[in-house]
Amino acid sequence: MQLLYATRPYEKTKGETDALYQKWRTHLRALLQKDNRKDFAKNVATMVKEFESIPIHDIQKPKVGLVGEILVKFHPTANNKIVQFIEQEGGEAVMPGMVDFFLFGFYNNTIKRTLLDGKLKAKIGSDIKIKFIEHIRKPVHIALKNSRYTPLTHIKELAQKASEVVSLGNISGEGWFLTAEMLELIHSGTPNIVCMQPFACLPNHVTGKGVMKELKRHYPKANIVAVDYDPGASEVNQINRIKLMLSVAHKNLANQ
């Protein structure tokens, strides 16, 4: 997903990035069915190199970070194909990965132990799980770090950034992690952000909409819009809000 979204908007030959994505999707699915983990590091490195070798236009497009409630964030039907829309409007979609959401869940046991009434046993168990996952995806860290793509960030670093704006005691829903993702996007050069949530998702309204003013106070160039996705919500209103954010993004990029 990260390689696809960061390459497709700039490809010189239309369809080349999607073709490479489908090739790797088929290949990796076969490996998963065989439970063949031996060549994982080699495959990751090769995948990054192949996406990086696709000829691209030397142009700049506004990067638009996509964060929010996990279903709305990732499911194209739930978010009205927002990635496709952003690319059609001349932008690059940047969507933080799904694994970090589960790391957030594990790290919350450390927060519960520190701030609430969490058990030491749960904290230790979660620490082991985080170390195990980071060990597994170490080849991903290495491959991305040595490429033009954005490297991964450890969950502890994300928590540290979020703690400057909200209490880490916000663990309901996406909790402090939603704020952390927005901060990480801003720090990594993506000041334009769409924060998506279902209409009645109170935790996300608190740590999404609720922190926008504070984020803009810390980072005046942050261009953030909150969009509610619900069966009863107006799609036209959603599109107009995103278009307005994109017009500001294009203007800011032109003025750099």
Disulfide bonds with the S-S distance in Angstrom:
none
